[in-house]
Amino acid sequence: MLKPAHVIDIFLQPGDFYFGDQETRIRTILGSCVSITMWHPTRLIGGMCHYMLPSRAGAAAASLDGRYAEDALKMFLQEIRAARTHPAEYLVKLFGAGDMFPGVKSKGAHKSGPNVPDKNRDIAYSLVEQHGFRIDAEDLGGDGHRQVLFDIWSGHAWVKKPALSNTPPKNDRS
């Protein structure tokens, strides 16, 4: 599909969520966070979230918070119901969960336990499956950050990753 004459360009910060129509492009930059994109191929509607953590610690809050995967998926489900569509009608793409500090372990972390990127990736798979969505594509894991651009008019998503250098940082001490 051709790019519309007028495009609404949305940039998501961590914790943001947006659901729009065929005149919308959504962009974000991800590290260990995850973005889920959802696209309805016949209605040309969809959205993207940028969550930071799998779930809240403790009791649920009065309102949904896009910083958490569970809440972000509930936000999607609200939009899907409002559009009178169903999860199985959407194509889902998953992005992010990059290791921003490869080779570095957090203090107190268990060497065999999952880290934040792994937990974010795992909850994405779990929630998508639990609610009957179809995964169309994914770019999860690896080292470093990535930029994501999602055009709702076509359902296309692009990922740009910087080239990682194997050169160790320079030591400026003389």
N, C-alpha and C positions, 0 to 999 in steps of 0.2 A: 504494500500500500504506500502511496505517496505521502510525503510529509505534508501536514496541513499548512495552510497559509498563515495561520496564527497558532503559535505554540506557547503553552504555559510551561515554563522551565522551573522545576522545583528542586531545591538542593536540601537533602535530608541531613541534619545533624544527628549525632548519637541520641537515640530515644525518640526520634521523629517517626511519623507515620503519615502516608498520604495515599488517597484513593481517588482516581479521577477518570476522565474520559479520553477519547481519541485525540484530543488536542494537547495531551500532556506528555512531557518528558521529565523523568525523575532521575536525579544523580545523587551519588554519595561517595564517600571514601571510607573504606573499611580496614581495620587491623584485625584484632581478635573478635570484633563484633561480627554479626551476621545480618545480611539483608535477605529477605524473602520477597520475591516478586510474584504477583499473581495476575494472570491475564485471561480474560474471557474472549476467545477468538471470534465469536459472532457478534457480541454486543460491543466489542472494542472498549471495554472498561477494565480497570485493574489498578494495582497499587504496589507500593513497596514499604517495607518497614526497615528500621535500622536498630536492632536491639543489641544491648550490651551484655546482658546476663540471662541465664536460663529462666530463673524465677525469683520472686521476692523471698526474702527470709521472713518468716513469721506470718501473721494473719494478713488476709487480703485487705486492700485499701478500698475506700468508697468509690474511687474512680480508676479507670484503666491507665496504665503507665507504659508507654512504648519502649521504655528501657529494658523491659523484661519480655522474653520470648512468649511466655504463656499469655500475657496481656496483649502483646502485639497480635497474636493469632486471634484472640477474642475480638480485637478491633477489626480485623479482616472479616470475621464471621458476621459482625454487625453490618458492615457494608454489603456483604454478599446477600444477607437477608433483605436489607433495604432495597437492593436492586432486583429482588425476587429471582435470584439465581441460586445455584447449588454448588458446593465445593467441587464435585466431580466434573463440572463444566470448565474449570479453570486449569490453565497450565502454570506450573510453579517452577521457578528457578531459584536456586540457593547459592549465595555468594559469601565469602569471607572466612572467618575462623582461622586467620593467619597467625602464625607464631611470630610475634613482634620481637622477641628476644631469644632467637634460637641458641641452644647451648647453655642457657642460663636458667637455673632452677630457683624458684622463690624460696626464701627462708621458710623452713618448716614444711615444705611440700614433700610429699612422698614420691620417691623416684618412679614408682609404678602407677601412681594415681593420675587421673585425668586433670588437665589444666583448664583454664577458662576457654581457650579456643576449642578444645575437644568437647567440653560440656556444651558450648554453644552449638557446635555441629550436631552433636547427638540429640539435643532437644529439638533442633529443626527437623531432623528425620522423624523423630517420634511424633511430634505434633502434626506434621503434614500427613503422615500415615494414619494417625488416630482420627483425623477429620475427613479422610477420603479424598484428599487432593492427589493429583498426578504430578510427579517430578518430571519435568521436560528437560532440564539441564542443571548442571551444578559446577561450581568452581570453588571448592572448599579446601582449607588447609594450606600447607606449604608455609614458606617463610615470608614475612614482610606484609606490606599493605597492598591494596588494590583499589582502583577507581571503578565504579559501576555506573553505567548509563542505561536507562530503560525507557524505550519509546512505546507508549500505550497504543498509538495508532497502528503499530505493526507487531507488537509483542517481542520485538528484538531487544536483546540486551548485549552490551559490550563490556568487556573487562579489560582494563589496562593495568599491567603490573610493571613496576620499575625493574630494570636489570639489577640483579643482586651481584655485588662485588665479592670476590673471594679474597680480596686484599685486606689484610688486617689493618685496623686503624693505626695511623702514624703516631709515634710517640715523639712529642715535641721537646722532651727533656734533652738537654745537651750534656 
